[in-house]
Structure formats: structure tokens, C-alpha cells
Amino acid sequence: MRKALVAQGLTKAFGRLLAVNRVSLEVVEGSAHAVIGPNGAGKSTLFALLSGFLRPDQGRVYLWDREVTHLPPEVLVRMGLSRTFQVSQVFPGLTVRENLWIALEAARGWSPFPWLKSKDRAWLEERLAQLLEILGLEDEAHRPVGELAHGDQRVVEIGLALSLGARILLLDEPTAGMSEEETWRTVELLRTLHRQENLTLLFIEHDMEVVFGLAERVTVLHLGEVLAEGKPEEIAQDEAVQAAYLGEVVLG
């Protein structure tokens, strides 16, 4: 199995605070991999290191066997790694269609030009229609994103990542602040993308039902270090994990 994303011994300190300490991680191409842990465990810092927003004090990051430790986020995006954030990063004053259109143009290097060839415009229209259908946002296409429900705004952000050509998607708390209905609609969308688009998922999530319903493998962070890693059922039964974070877990 080919490894899409690998971290080796990542360490990051902020002054005297050691946020991430010698963390190693392997994400298999086409897999759904969760990172969990209590607040302050180092999850978001790890994501910032993996996605180029922070540089590690020690350790290395590899994307499809190429070392990318010191490459900036925009280069990693062009290589197929995109990230979403706890607070949605969208253009709220533009419509859903306009958000996706801009990202599609940018991904192909067309955004600086005021005109498009007819074949290029036809490709954009076709891909845009595909994305709106995949995301379930056809009826919202002409609404400003800022008017959408919180869950739909998060879906638009996922759509932006897809528009930019994401092959690996890092999701930081993808269901945070959602209603139960929005949560499971988002989980079903991620399942669909994982299956139909062969998208590799690495996600941080506090909702254990989401983790055990979506992830094929789970890494547990505690105090900046890897406490455990394994299949969801193994993590659920791990006494050290239960003591540090989960409490009693009952799998249905």
C-alpha cells in the first residue's frame, strides 16, 4: 500500500511549551485516518506542520515519497494536499457557484485572465455541475455563502479543496458546531468522496461516533505525543486511551 503522507519525528515548541513531541504518522493512500485527543494534545499544531503553515523544529514530512518539510502551503496545494479549518475559510459575499468557479480557475492557472476559450469555459461548467451535485448544493448554487447554514458553509469549504485538485484532504474538526442532521450529512459526503473520488482523508474530530463511523485507522495524541494507534475497535478497547480521553466506549 502506497503511503500518501508520512511524518517522521515531528517536534514543535512555542517557547517552553512543547506542543508536538517526536510525532510519527503514516497515512495510506485512499484511507480515512482520524487524529483524536483531548484539548491541548497538539492536534491542530500537527496539522499546521503537515500542511506547511508551520515549520517543525525537528522531523520531516513526506508527500508521496517526496520530502516537503519546508515547502509552503501553496506548493503543497498544487501537489494535491488541501486543508480545511475549524472556522470555515470561504468567500461569504460570493455565491456558492462563484466560490467554486474561482477555485477551479485558480487550480488551472486561469484566474489572472479576463477571458476564457470556449473549450475551457465548457470544462469549467461541466466540472462545476459535477461538484455541485457531489456536494448536494445544486439548489444553493446562486446563494451567497454567508447566507447558508453553518453545515453548508463547511461543505462549500470542502468543495473549494476539491476544486483545487485535492487528493489528500486534512479536515480540522469537520463537524464542529453542526446539528446532528448536518453532522451525518457531512459524514455521508466524506464517505462518498472517499469512495468515489478516491480521496485520502486525515481528520481531527472530537465526536467519537463520527470517528468510529468513518475512520479506518485512528491515531491518539496526548500531551503532544502519540499515545496509541490502530483500528477504531482497537483504540476503543485501549485502556490507556480510555483513561486519557475516551472514558467508557460502547460500540454499536
KEKE-3310 file (N, C-alpha, C; in steps of 0.2 Angstrom, whole numbers, plus 5000, padded with zeros to 4 digits):
npx = (5004:5003:5010:5003:5005:5018:5024:5039:5045:5041:5043:5038:5040:5033:5041:5043:5033:5030:5023:5021:5028:5040:5032:5026:5019:5009:5000:4990:4988:4972:4965:4955:4959:4959:4963:4964:4961:4963:4959:4972:4981:4989:4985:4980:4991:5000:4993:4995:5009:5010:5004:5011:5010:5016:5033:5043:5053:5061:5062:5053:5043:5034:5027:5019:5032:5041:5051:5044:5045:5049:5042:5030:5012:5005:5012:5011:4997:4996:5002:4993:4988:4976:4969:4956:4948:4945:4937:4927:4934:4930:4923:4912:4903:4901:4893:4889:4892:4901:4911:4917:4920:4930:4940:4942:4947:4958:4966:4969:4977:4971:4965:4971:4967:4955:4947:4941:4944:4932:4932:4938:4929:4918:4923:4925:4911:4906:4913:4910:4896:4897:4903:4894:4883:4889:4892:4879:4873:4866:4854:4857:4866:4866:4866:4873:4887:4888:4875:4871:4867:4877:4883:4882:4891:4903:4903:4904:4917:4924:4921:4929:4942:4941:4940:4952:4959:4962:4970:4973:4965:4965:4956:4950:4942:4929:4915:4912:4901:4890:4873:4864:4859:4866:4878:4878:4875:4886:4896:4892:4894:4908:4911:4907:4915:4927:4926:4921:4929:4941:4948:4960:4958:4962:4958:4954:4944:4932:4920:4916:4907:4907:4921:4922:4913:4918:4932:4946:4958:4965:4974:4980:4983:4992:4996:5005:5011:5011:5000:4993:4989:4979:4967:4949:4942:4951:4957:4946:4946:4957:4965:4974:4970:4957:4958:4965:4957:4944:4935:4922:4918:4906:4903:4892)
npy = (4994:5011:5025:5040:5051:5055:5057:5060:5059:5073:5088:5102:5117:5130:5143:5138:5129:5113:5108:5098:5083:5073:5066:5053:5048:5039:5039:5030:5029:5033:5030:5033:5042:5046:5058:5060:5066:5074:5092:5103:5093:5094:5092:5102:5109:5099:5097:5109:5108:5098:5103:5114:5126:5129:5127:5113:5111:5100:5085:5077:5079:5069:5069:5058:5051:5061:5073:5086:5095:5109:5116:5128:5131:5134:5127:5114:5113:5113:5101:5093:5092:5098:5108:5110:5121:5125:5136:5141:5144:5153:5163:5174:5183:5180:5169:5152:5145:5155:5154:5141:5142:5151:5144:5133:5140:5145:5134:5129:5139:5150:5161:5175:5180:5189:5183:5167:5153:5144:5130:5129:5136:5128:5116:5120:5123:5110:5103:5111:5109:5095:5095:5103:5094:5083:5088:5091:5104:5110:5117:5128:5135:5148:5156:5168:5163:5167:5167:5154:5139:5134:5121:5119:5129:5124:5113:5119:5124:5112:5109:5119:5114:5102:5108:5113:5103:5093:5078:5073:5076:5086:5088:5099:5097:5094:5093:5101:5111:5108:5103:5088:5082:5089:5085:5071:5071:5077:5068:5057:5063:5064:5051:5047:5055:5049:5036:5037:5047:5043:5049:5053:5054:5064:5067:5078:5075:5077:5071:5055:5046:5050:5048:5034:5030:5033:5033:5022:5020:5025:5038:5042:5057:5063:5075:5080:5069:5053:5043:5031:5020:5013:5001:5007:4999:4993:5005:5009:5000:5001:5003:5013:5024:5026:5030:5042:5049:5044:5038:5027:5017:5011:5001:5001)
npz = (5000:4995:5003:5007:5014:5026:5042:5051:5067:5071:5079:5088:5097:5107:5113:5130:5129:5124:5110:5100:5100:5094:5085:5074:5059:5048:5033:5023:5006:4999:5011:5026:5040:5057:5069:5086:5102:5118:5122:5118:5115:5104:5091:5081:5079:5074:5062:5056:5054:5045:5034:5030:5036:5047:5052:5057:5072:5073:5063:5049:5034:5022:5006:4996:4995:4993:5000:5009:5019:5021:5013:5007:5010:4998:4988:4992:4991:4977:4974:4978:4991:5003:5015:5027:5040:5057:5058:5045:5029:5018:5004:5009:5004:4991:4979:4980:4968:4963:4972:4970:4956:4956:4962:4954:4942:4948:4951:4938:4934:4927:4933:4932:4920:4910:4901:4893:4884:4873:4875:4887:4895:4894:4900:4913:4917:4916:4926:4937:4938:4941:4954:4961:4961:4968:4980:4985:4983:4973:4973:4980:4973:4968:4979:4991:5000:5013:5018:5020:5030:5044:5042:5028:5024:5028:5020:5007:5009:5009:4996:4989:4992:4984:4971:4970:4967:4976:4983:4994:5009:5023:5037:5049:5063:5056:5058:5068:5078:5071:5069:5073:5061:5051:5054:5051:5038:5033:5036:5027:5015:5016:5016:5003:4995:4998:4994:4980:4974:4977:4988:5000:5017:5031:5047:5061:5075:5087:5090:5094:5089:5075:5072:5074:5065:5053:5051:5046:5052:5068:5076:5092:5101:5115:5126:5117:5111:5103:5109:5106:5092:5079:5073:5074:5083:5090:5097:5104:5114:5121:5136:5140:5132:5135:5148:5147:5138:5131:5140:5145:5131:5120:5107:5094)
capx = (5000:5007:5009:5002:5008:5022:5028:5044:5048:5039:5043:5037:5039:5032:5044:5044:5028:5032:5016:5021:5035:5043:5026:5027:5012:5009:4993:4990:4984:4965:4962:4952:4963:4957:4968:4960:4965:4959:4961:4979:4985:4994:4982:4980:4998:5002:4990:4999:5016:5009:5001:5016:5008:5022:5039:5045:5059:5064:5057:5052:5036:5034:5021:5021:5039:5045:5051:5041:5046:5050:5038:5024:5006:5003:5015:5008:4991:4997:5004:4987:4986:4972:4967:4950:4950:4939:4932:4927:4938:4926:4921:4905:4899:4901:4888:4892:4895:4907:4917:4919:4922:4936:4945:4943:4951:4965:4969:4972:4981:4967:4962:4973:4964:4948:4943:4942:4942:4926:4933:4940:4923:4914:4926:4923:4904:4905:4916:4906:4890:4898:4904:4888:4880:4893:4891:4872:4872:4863:4849:4860:4872:4866:4865:4879:4889:4887:4868:4870:4868:4884:4885:4883:4897:4908:4903:4907:4925:4927:4921:4935:4948:4941:4941:4959:4963:4964:4970:4973:4961:4966:4950:4951:4935:4924:4908:4911:4896:4884:4867:4865:4857:4871:4884:4878:4875:4893:4899:4890:4898:4915:4911:4906:4921:4932:4924:4920:4934:4947:4951:4963:4956:4965:4954:4953:4937:4930:4914:4918:4903:4910:4927:4921:4909:4921:4939:4949:4963:4965:4980:4978:4988:4991:5002:5010:5014:5007:4998:4991:4987:4977:4960:4945:4940:4957:4958:4941:4947:4964:4964:4977:4966:4951:4960:4967:4952:4938:4931:4920:4916:4902:4902:4885)
capy = (5000:5017:5030:5046:5057:5052:5062:5057:5063:5080:5091:5109:5120:5138:5144:5132:5124:5108:5106:5092:5080:5067:5063:5050:5046:5036:5039:5026:5032:5031:5028:5038:5041:5051:5060:5062:5068:5080:5099:5104:5087:5095:5090:5107:5110:5094:5098:5115:5106:5093:5107:5119:5133:5129:5123:5109:5112:5093:5080:5078:5077:5067:5068:5053:5049:5067:5077:5093:5098:5116:5119:5132:5128:5134:5122:5108:5113:5111:5094:5089:5092:5103:5108:5114:5124:5125:5141:5140:5149:5154:5170:5174:5188:5177:5164:5145:5144:5159:5152:5135:5144:5155:5139:5129:5144:5146:5127:5128:5145:5154:5167:5181:5181:5191:5179:5160:5149:5141:5124:5129:5138:5122:5111:5123:5122:5103:5102:5115:5105:5089:5097:5105:5088:5079:5092:5092:5111:5112:5122:5134:5137:5156:5160:5170:5158:5169:5166:5147:5136:5133:5115:5120:5133:5119:5109:5123:5124:5105:5110:5123:5109:5098:5112:5115:5096:5089:5071:5072:5082:5087:5091:5100:5097:5095:5093:5106:5116:5106:5099:5080:5081:5092:5081:5064:5073:5079:5061:5054:5067:5062:5044:5047:5057:5044:5031:5039:5052:5040:5055:5051:5059:5064:5072:5079:5075:5076:5067:5049:5042:5051:5044:5026:5028:5035:5031:5015:5020:5031:5040:5046:5061:5065:5080:5081:5063:5048:5038:5024:5020:5006:5001:5010:4994:4993:5011:5009:4995:5003:5006:5020:5029:5027:5034:5048:5053:5042:5035:5020:5017:5006:5001:4998)
capz = (5000:4995:5008:5004:5019:5031:5047:5055:5072:5071:5085:5088:5103:5107:5120:5134:5128:5119:5108:5097:5103:5091:5082:5068:5057:5041:5030:5017:5000:4999:5018:5031:5046:5061:5074:5091:5108:5122:5120:5120:5114:5099:5085:5076:5078:5070:5055:5053:5052:5039:5028:5028:5039:5052:5051:5063:5075:5071:5060:5042:5031:5015:5002:4990:4995:4992:5006:5008:5026:5022:5007:5009:5009:4991:4984:4994:4987:4970:4974:4980:4999:5005:5022:5030:5046:5062:5056:5038:5025:5011:5002:5011:5000:4984:4979:4980:4961:4962:4976:4967:4950:4957:4964:4948:4938:4951:4950:4932:4932:4923:4936:4930:4913:4909:4896:4893:4877:4874:4877:4894:4899:4894:4905:4920:4918:4917:4932:4942:4939:4945:4961:4965:4963:4973:4987:4986:4984:4967:4974:4984:4969:4967:4985:4994:5005:5020:5020:5021:5036:5046:5039:5021:5023:5029:5014:5002:5010:5006:4988:4987:4992:4978:4966:4969:4965:4982:4983:5002:5012:5030:5040:5056:5066:5050:5060:5074:5078:5067:5071:5072:5054:5047:5055:5047:5031:5031:5036:5021:5010:5016:5014:4996:4992:5000:4989:4973:4971:4980:4992:5006:5022:5038:5050:5068:5077:5094:5090:5093:5084:5069:5071:5073:5059:5046:5051:5046:5057:5072:5080:5098:5104:5122:5128:5111:5109:5101:5114:5103:5085:5077:5070:5078:5088:5095:5101:5109:5119:5124:5142:5141:5128:5139:5154:5145:5134:5129:5145:5143:5124:5118:5100:5092)
cpx = (5004:5005:5009:5005:5011:5025:5033:5047:5047:5039:5042:5036:5037:5035:5045:5038:5029:5025:5016:5028:5036:5037:5028:5020:5013:5002:4993:4985:4977:4961:4959:4955:4961:4963:4963:4964:4961:4962:4968:4984:4990:4991:4982:4987:5001:4999:4994:5006:5015:5007:5005:5014:5013:5027:5041:5052:5064:5059:5056:5045:5037:5028:5022:5028:5043:5045:5048:5041:5045:5046:5032:5018:5004:5006:5012:5001:4991:4999:4998:4985:4983:4970:4960:4952:4944:4934:4933:4930:4935:4925:4914:4900:4898:4896:4892:4896:4901:4913:4920:4923:4929:4942:4947:4948:4958:4969:4972:4976:4977:4965:4965:4970:4957:4944:4945:4940:4936:4926:4934:4933:4919:4917:4924:4916:4903:4907:4912:4899:4891:4899:4898:4883:4883:4891:4884:4870:4869:4858:4851:4865:4872:4865:4872:4881:4887:4880:4866:4870:4875:4887:4886:4889:4903:4909:4906:4915:4928:4927:4927:4941:4947:4942:4948:4963:4965:4964:4970:4970:4962:4960:4951:4944:4930:4917:4907:4905:4890:4879:4868:4864:4863:4877:4884:4878:4883:4897:4898:4893:4905:4916:4911:4912:4927:4932:4925:4926:4941:4951:4954:4961:4960:4962:4955:4946:4936:4924:4916:4913:4905:4916:4926:4917:4912:4929:4941:4954:4963:4972:4978:4984:4986:4997:5007:5013:5009:5006:4997:4989:4985:4970:4955:4943:4945:4958:4952:4942:4954:4963:4968:4973:4960:4953:4962:4961:4945:4933:4928:4916:4912:4901:4896:4886)
cpy = (5006:5022:5037:5052:5053:5058:5058:5061:5070:5082:5099:5112:5128:5140:5138:5127:5119:5105:5100:5089:5073:5063:5060:5047:5044:5036:5036:5029:5029:5029:5034:5037:5047:5052:5063:5063:5073:5087:5100:5098:5088:5094:5096:5109:5105:5095:5104:5113:5102:5097:5113:5126:5134:5125:5119:5111:5105:5089:5082:5076:5075:5066:5064:5052:5055:5071:5084:5097:5106:5119:5123:5129:5128:5129:5115:5107:5110:5104:5089:5088:5098:5103:5112:5116:5123:5130:5141:5146:5149:5161:5171:5178:5185:5171:5157:5144:5149:5157:5146:5137:5147:5149:5135:5133:5144:5139:5126:5134:5150:5161:5174:5184:5183:5187:5171:5158:5145:5134:5124:5131:5131:5117:5114:5122:5115:5101:5105:5111:5098:5090:5099:5099:5083:5082:5092:5099:5114:5118:5128:5137:5145:5160:5162:5165:5160:5168:5159:5145:5135:5126:5115:5124:5128:5114:5113:5123:5117:5106:5114:5118:5105:5102:5113:5108:5092:5082:5068:5078:5081:5091:5092:5102:5098:5095:5097:5111:5114:5103:5092:5079:5083:5087:5074:5066:5074:5072:5057:5057:5064:5055:5043:5049:5052:5038:5032:5043:5049:5045:5052:5057:5058:5069:5072:5079:5073:5071:5060:5044:5044:5048:5037:5025:5030:5033:5024:5014:5026:5032:5044:5050:5063:5069:5080:5075:5058:5043:5031:5025:5013:5007:5004:5006:4993:4999:5011:5005:4996:5006:5013:5025:5031:5031:5041:5053:5051:5041:5029:5021:5011:5006:4998:4995)
cpz = (5000:5000:5005:5008:5025:5035:5050:5060:5073:5078:5084:5095:5102:5114:5124:5133:5122:5116:5104:5098:5099:5088:5075:5066:5050:5039:5024:5012:5000:5005:5021:5038:5050:5066:5080:5097:5112:5120:5123:5119:5108:5092:5080:5075:5073:5063:5052:5051:5046:5033:5027:5031:5045:5050:5057:5066:5073:5067:5053:5040:5024:5012:4996:4989:4993:4998:5005:5015:5026:5016:5010:5007:5002:4987:4986:4991:4980:4969:4976:4987:5000:5012:5023:5037:5051:5060:5048:5034:5018:5010:5003:5007:4993:4984:4979:4973:4960:4966:4972:4960:4951:4958:4958:4943:4941:4950:4943:4929:4927:4926:4934:4924:4913:4904:4896:4886:4878:4877:4885:4898:4899:4899:4912:4921:4919:4924:4938:4943:4943:4952:4964:4966:4968:4980:4989:4987:4977:4968:4978:4979:4968:4973:4988:5000:5012:5022:5021:5028:5037:5042:5032:5020:5024:5023:5008:5003:5008:4998:4986:4987:4986:4972:4964:4967:4970:4981:4990:5005:5020:5033:5047:5059:5061:5053:5066:5073:5074:5071:5070:5064:5050:5048:5051:5040:5028:5031:5030:5015:5010:5014:5006:4992:4993:4995:4982:4970:4974:4984:4998:5011:5028:5041:5058:5070:5084:5095:5089:5089:5077:5067:5070:5067:5052:5046:5050:5051:5061:5076:5086:5100:5111:5124:5123:5108:5107:5106:5112:5096:5083:5074:5076:5084:5093:5099:5106:5115:5123:5130:5143:5138:5132:5145:5152:5142:5134:5135:5143:5136:5123:5111:5098:5086)
residu = (MET:ARG:LYS:ALA:LEU:VAL:ALA:GLN:GLY:LEU:THR:LYS:ALA:PHE:GLY:ARG:LEU:LEU:ALA:VAL:ASN:ARG:VAL:SER:LEU:GLU:VAL:VAL:GLU:GLY:SER:ALA:HIS:ALA:VAL:ILE:GLY:PRO:ASN:GLY:ALA:GLY:LYS:SER:THR:LEU:PHE:ALA:LEU:LEU:SER:GLY:PHE:LEU:ARG:PRO:ASP:GLN:GLY:ARG:VAL:TYR:LEU:TRP:ASP:ARG:GLU:VAL:THR:HIS:LEU:PRO:PRO:GLU:VAL:LEU:VAL:ARG:MET:GLY:LEU:SER:ARG:THR:PHE:GLN:VAL:SER:GLN:VAL:PHE:PRO:GLY:LEU:THR:VAL:ARG:GLU:ASN:LEU:TRP:ILE:ALA:LEU:GLU:ALA:ALA:ARG:GLY:TRP:SER:PRO:PHE:PRO:TRP:LEU:LYS:SER:LYS:ASP:ARG:ALA:TRP:LEU:GLU:GLU:ARG:LEU:ALA:GLN:LEU:LEU:GLU:ILE:LEU:GLY:LEU:GLU:ASP:GLU:ALA:HIS:ARG:PRO:VAL:GLY:GLU:LEU:ALA:HIS:GLY:ASP:GLN:ARG:VAL:VAL:GLU:ILE:GLY:LEU:ALA:LEU:SER:LEU:GLY:ALA:ARG:ILE:LEU:LEU:LEU:ASP:GLU:PRO:THR:ALA:GLY:MET:SER:GLU:GLU:GLU:THR:TRP:ARG:THR:VAL:GLU:LEU:LEU:ARG:THR:LEU:HIS:ARG:GLN:GLU:ASN:LEU:THR:LEU:LEU:PHE:ILE:GLU:HIS:ASP:MET:GLU:VAL:VAL:PHE:GLY:LEU:ALA:GLU:ARG:VAL:THR:VAL:LEU:HIS:LEU:GLY:GLU:VAL:LEU:ALA:GLU:GLY:LYS:PRO:GLU:GLU:ILE:ALA:GLN:ASP:GLU:ALA:VAL:GLN:ALA:ALA:TYR:LEU:GLY:GLU:VAL:VAL:LEU:GLY)
# end
